[in-house]
């Protein structure tokens, strides 16, 4: 009997040991999705320790940015008048010699008109320039300043220079308003300025987007940080963004490798189908900028832009993408931007977000978001889930700095987990 009890005890103990080995409370291996979410959450915690909304930010408004300039979207437009005896002049070829456009005429772009290396185009205050709306695709009407060319377009608050479409029926003797509303987009190309300042591109001789590769005048970038492409003041760019190929449109104002010797101030971009203003590297400073109701991003920064955008107001609607979209380097140049004194407003209740993406570096100071958040891209190794350089990590490292920025939140996100 005693041997039987001993045997039963041994068997029972073994059963308990087996039972312990099969304990359902033992830690279960985490799924890939769970590990990825943990990585994102850790990055979010790190960002939250550095960046937070500051309700003391004051931002900017169209009144503080432009003061006495009446803008295109104002219903009670009281700007200057086109001269009653102004006549239309067709522009059909590139500008190879110094040329002046005066307010006695309305200049109609019948092709992509390029101010080539060594030439200067001077546009008198109060002049109206129109892109032919009937031209589409690679033939869309564009005014382009090539590397080495210059644009001297100095309007005034009373007599701004207007760049618009032939569909915008401004007539001699009438107010320089606009007969198209904010949905009248893509009616011509836009203004493209290219310079010799450094850029961080993937290729040695980058070609600006919106210009076909066969046109060598579309190349930009160099090693002259203080390069001078002219002076652009009190210029309103309206109803641009023509589609040159499926999914590829032209920005209202494109700045490719434009140097700090260039003056750009008091600029309005209204109802463009692509970005309002896009910087491709360069070091030019832009002061007093308003972007209203565009079809993509209001202000887009790429390729290690090193200048400052100061005093800006952005208005987005349901057709817009981001109020701000900022990327960093693509090549070896590793530089930082500045965004100072700005605000992103909503026209129709659309969120006023900003998206800081791949390797973005710079400072954002005194900027407000009416009803939106700051999005920060994060990148992780697909196997180890370790975070590599991106906008989110740059915030933590102190190379992407937000000071006095009022937003609903700073949100870390990732598009994918990439192999390093």
C-alpha positions in Angstrom: 0.0 0.0 0.0 2.8 2.3 0.9 4.5 1.6 -2.5 1.3 2.4 -4.2 0.9 5.7 -2.4 4.5 6.6 -3.2 3.9 5.9 -6.9 0.7 8.0 -6.9 2.6 10.9 -5.3 5.4 10.7 -7.9 2.9 10.6 -10.7 0.9 13.5 -9.2 4.1 15.6 -8.9 5.0 14.9 -12.5 1.5 16.0 -13.5 1.9 19.3 -11.7 5.2 19.8 -13.4 3.6 19.2 -16.8 0.8 21.5 -15.8 3.2 24.3 -14.9 5.0 23.9 -18.2 1.6 24.5 -20.0 0.7 27.5 -17.8 -1.5 29.7 -20.0 -0.3 32.8 -18.1 3.2 32.4 -19.6 4.3 35.5 -21.7 3.1 35.1 -25.3 5.4 36.3 -28.1 4.4 39.7 -29.5 3.1 40.2 -33.0 4.9 42.3 -35.5 2.1 44.8 -35.3 2.5 45.1 -31.6 6.2 45.6 -31.8 5.8 48.2 -34.4 3.2 50.1 -32.3 5.5 49.9 -29.3 8.3 51.6 -31.4 5.9 54.3 -32.5 4.7 54.9 -28.9 8.2 55.1 -27.7 9.0 57.8 -30.3 5.9 59.7 -29.4 6.9 59.7 -25.7 10.3 61.0 -26.6 8.8 63.8 -28.8 6.3 64.7 -26.0 9.2 65.3 -23.7 10.5 68.0 -26.0 7.7 69.6 -28.0 4.3 70.8 -26.8 1.7 73.4 -27.8 2.4 77.0 -26.6 -0.7 79.1 -26.3 1.4 82.3 -26.1 2.2 82.1 -29.8 0.6 85.0 -31.8 1.3 83.9 -35.4 0.4 86.2 -38.2 -2.6 87.4 -40.3 -3.1 88.9 -43.7 -3.5 92.3 -42.0 -0.1 92.1 -40.2 1.6 90.6 -43.2 0.4 93.0 -45.9 -1.1 96.0 -44.1 -2.4 98.2 -46.9 -2.4 95.7 -49.8 -5.9 94.6 -50.8 -5.6 90.9 -51.7 -7.3 88.9 -54.5 -9.7 87.0 -52.3 -11.2 90.2 -50.8 -14.7 90.8 -52.1 -14.3 94.6 -51.9 -11.2 94.7 -54.1 -10.0 98.3 -54.3 -6.6 97.7 -55.9 -5.0 99.7 -58.8 -6.7 99.8 -62.2 -5.3 98.4 -65.5 -4.6 101.4 -67.6 -7.6 102.3 -69.8 -5.5 102.3 -73.0 -3.5 99.1 -72.2 -3.2 96.8 -75.1 -2.4 93.1 -75.2 1.0 92.0 -76.3 1.7 88.4 -77.1 5.0 87.0 -75.8 6.0 84.0 -77.9 9.7 83.3 -77.3 12.4 83.3 -74.7 13.9 86.6 -73.4 17.6 86.7 -74.4 18.3 90.4 -74.0 17.4 92.9 -71.3 13.7 93.7 -71.6 11.1 95.9 -69.9 7.4 95.2 -69.6 5.3 98.3 -68.7 1.8 98.8 -67.4 0.8 100.3 -70.7 0.4 96.7 -71.9 -1.1 93.4 -70.8 1.5 90.7 -71.6 0.1 87.4 -72.7 2.4 84.4 -72.4 1.8 82.1 -75.4 4.4 79.5 -74.4 6.9 78.8 -71.6 8.8 82.1 -71.6 12.3 81.8 -70.1 14.6 84.7 -69.2 17.9 83.1 -70.1 21.4 83.4 -68.5 22.6 86.9 -68.8 19.3 88.6 -69.5 17.1 90.7 -67.2 13.4 91.1 -67.4 12.1 94.3 -65.7 8.3 94.5 -65.0 6.9 97.9 -64.1 4.6 98.3 -61.0 1.0 97.9 -62.0 1.7 95.6 -65.0 -0.6 92.7 -65.7 0.8 89.4 -67.1 -1.5 86.6 -68.3 -0.8 83.0 -69.2 -2.8 81.7 -72.1 -5.3 79.3 -70.6 -5.7 77.4 -73.9 -2.2 76.0 -73.6 -1.9 72.7 -71.6 0.6 70.0 -70.8 4.3 70.6 -71.6 3.2 73.6 -73.6 1.5 75.4 -70.7 2.3 79.1 -70.3 5.0 79.7 -67.7 7.3 82.5 -66.8 10.7 81.0 -65.9 13.9 82.7 -64.8 16.8 80.4 -65.7 20.1 80.2 -63.8 22.0 83.4 -64.5 18.8 85.3 -65.5 17.2 88.0 -63.5 13.6 89.2 -62.8 13.2 92.8 -61.5 9.4 92.8 -60.7 8.9 95.5 -58.1 5.3 96.4 -57.6 3.9 98.5 -54.8 0.9 98.2 -52.4 -1.0 100.6 -54.6 0.2 99.1 -57.9 0.9 95.4 -57.5 2.2 93.3 -60.4 -0.5 90.8 -61.3 0.3 87.4 -62.8 -2.9 85.6 -63.8 -4.7 83.7 -66.6 -6.4 84.8 -69.8 -9.6 83.3 -68.2 -9.3 86.0 -65.6 -11.2 88.7 -67.5 -9.4 91.8 -66.3 -10.1 94.6 -68.7 -8.3 97.9 -69.4 -9.7 100.6 -67.0 -11.1 98.1 -64.5 -9.9 97.2 -61.0 -7.1 94.7 -60.7 -9.3 92.2 -58.9 -10.1 88.7 -60.2 -13.1 87.5 -62.1 -12.4 83.9 -61.1 -13.0 82.5 -57.6 -10.8 80.2 -55.5 -12.0 77.1 -57.5 -10.5 78.6 -60.7 -7.3 76.7 -60.6 -4.8 75.4 -63.1 -5.5 78.1 -65.7 -1.9 78.6 -66.6 1.5 77.6 -65.3 3.1 79.9 -62.8 6.3 81.7 -61.9 9.5 79.6 -61.8 12.8 81.1 -60.5 16.0 79.1 -60.7 19.4 80.0 -59.3 23.0 78.8 -58.5 22.7 78.4 -54.7 23.4 75.0 -53.1 20.7 72.3 -53.0 20.6 68.8 -51.6 19.3 66.8 -54.5 19.7 63.2 -55.6 21.4 64.1 -58.9 24.3 66.5 -59.7 22.3 68.7 -62.1 18.7 68.5 -60.9 15.9 69.5 -63.3 13.1 71.5 -61.7 9.7 69.8 -61.6 7.2 71.0 -64.1 9.7 71.6 -66.9 10.5 68.8 -69.3 14.0 67.3 -69.3 14.7 68.4 -72.8 14.8 72.1 -71.7 18.3 72.6 -70.1 17.1 76.0 -68.8 15.2 74.0 -66.2 18.4 73.0 -64.3 19.0 74.6 -60.9 21.5 74.7 -58.0 25.2 75.4 -57.7 27.7 76.7 -55.1 26.9 80.4 -54.9 24.9 80.8 -51.7 24.4 84.6 -52.3 23.4 84.2 -55.9 21.1 87.0 -57.1 18.1 86.2 -59.3 16.6 89.7 -59.0 13.9 91.5 -56.9 10.3 90.4 -56.6 8.0 92.7 -54.6 4.3 93.1 -54.3 3.5 90.4 -56.9 0.2 88.5 -56.9 0.2 85.1 -58.7 -3.3 83.8 -59.4 -5.1 80.7 -60.8 -1.9 78.8 -61.8 -0.8 75.2 -61.5 -1.4 73.9 -65.0 -1.0 70.1 -65.3 2.0 69.3 -67.6 1.5 65.5 -67.2 -0.8 63.2 -65.3 -0.4 64.0 -61.6 2.3 66.7 -62.2 1.4 70.4 -61.9 3.3 73.6 -61.6 3.5 75.5 -58.3 2.3 79.1 -58.0 5.9 80.2 -57.2 8.7 77.7 -57.6 12.1 78.5 -56.2 14.9 76.2 -57.2 18.4 76.9 -55.8 17.6 80.6 -55.4 20.3 82.5 -53.5 20.2 84.9 -50.6 21.1 87.8 -52.9 17.6 87.7 -54.3 14.9 89.8 -52.8 11.4 88.3 -52.4 8.8 90.1 -50.3 5.1 90.9 -50.3 3.9 87.9 -52.4 0.4 86.5 -52.8 -0.4 83.1 -54.3 -4.1 82.6 -54.9 -6.0 79.6 -56.1 -3.1 77.5 -57.5 -3.8 73.8 -58.3 -0.5 72.6 -56.9 1.7 74.0 -54.1 1.5 77.7 -53.3 5.3 78.2 -52.9 7.9 75.4 -53.1 11.5 75.7 -52.2 14.0 73.3 -53.7 17.1 74.0 -51.6 18.6 77.5 -52.0 19.1 80.2 -49.4 16.7 83.0 -50.4 14.7 84.7 -47.7 11.0 85.4 -48.3 9.2 88.0 -46.2 5.5 88.7 -46.1 3.8 85.8 -47.9 0.1 84.9 -48.2 -1.1 81.6 -49.8 -4.8 81.1 -50.2 -6.9 78.1 -51.3 -4.3 76.0 -53.2 -4.9 72.4 -54.4 -1.9 70.9 -52.6 0.5 72.2 -49.9 0.6 75.9 -49.2 4.3 76.1 -48.4 6.5 73.2 -49.3 10.2 72.9 -48.4 12.7 70.4 -49.9 16.3 69.6 -50.4 17.9 71.4 -47.4 16.5 74.9 -48.0 18.6 77.2 -45.7 16.7 80.5 -45.9 13.9 82.0 -43.8 10.2 82.4 -44.5 9.1 85.3 -42.2 5.7 86.7 -41.7 3.4 84.4 -43.5 -0.3 83.6 -43.6 -1.8 80.5 -45.1 -5.5 79.7 -45.8 -6.4 76.1 -46.6 -9.7 74.7 -47.8 -11.1 71.2 -48.5 -9.1 71.0 -51.7 -5.8 71.7 -49.9 -3.4 69.1 -48.5 -1.0 70.5 -45.9 -0.6 74.0 -44.7 3.2 73.3 -44.4 5.1 70.3 -45.8 8.8 70.2 -44.9 11.5 67.7 -46.0 15.2 67.7 -45.5 18.2 66.6 -47.5 18.2 64.2 -50.4 21.9 64.5 -51.1 25.0 65.3 -49.0 24.2 68.9 -48.1 22.8 68.9 -44.6 21.3 72.3 -43.7 18.4 74.0 -41.8 15.5 76.2 -42.6 13.6 78.9 -40.6 9.9 79.5 -40.4 9.1 82.6 -38.3 5.9 84.4 -37.5 3.2 82.6 -39.3 -0.3 81.2 -39.1 -2.3 78.5 -40.9 -6.0 79.3 -41.1 -9.0 77.3 -42.3 -11.4 78.7 -44.9 -14.1 76.1 -44.4 -13.3 74.1 -41.3 -10.6 71.9 -42.9 -7.8 70.9 -40.5 -4.8 73.2 -40.8 -2.0 70.6 -40.4 1.7 70.6 -41.0 3.8 67.6 -42.1 7.5 67.4 -41.2 9.0 64.6 -43.1 12.2 62.9 -44.1 15.3 64.4 -42.2 13.7 67.8 -41.8 15.9 70.2 -39.9 15.3 73.7 -38.9 13.5 76.1 -36.5 9.8 76.9 -36.3 9.1 80.0 -34.2 5.9 81.8 -33.3 3.6 79.8 -35.6 -0.1 79.1 -34.9 -2.5 76.5 -36.3 -6.1 77.5 -36.2 -7.4 73.9 -35.9 -4.6 71.5 -36.7 -1.7 69.5 -35.6 2.0 69.1 -36.3 2.8 65.7 -37.9 6.3 64.2 -37.5 7.5 61.4 -39.7 9.4 58.5 -38.0 11.4 55.7 -39.6 12.3 52.4 -38.1 14.4 49.4 -39.0 12.1 46.6 -40.2 13.9 43.9 -38.1 15.1 45.6 -35.0 12.4 48.3 -34.8 15.2 50.8 -33.9 14.5 54.4 -34.9 16.7 56.1 -37.5 16.9 59.7 -38.5 13.7 61.4 -39.5 11.7 64.4 -38.4 10.6 62.8 -35.1 14.2 61.9 -34.1 15.5 65.3 -35.1 13.0 66.9 -32.7 14.4 64.8 -29.9 18.0 65.5 -31.0 17.4 69.2 -31.1 17.9 69.7 -34.8 14.2 70.3 -35.5 13.1 72.9 -33.0 9.6 74.2 -32.3 9.4 77.4 -30.2 6.2 79.2 -29.4 4.1 76.9 -31.7 0.4 76.5 -31.0 -1.1 73.3 -32.4 -3.6 70.7 -31.2 -0.9 68.1 -30.9 2.5 66.9 -32.1 1.8 63.5 -33.7 4.4 60.9 -34.5 3.5 58.6 -37.5 5.3 56.3 -39.8 4.5 55.3 -43.4 6.4 52.0 -43.1 9.1 50.1 -41.4 12.1 50.1 -43.8 15.1 47.9 -44.2 18.2 49.8 -43.3 
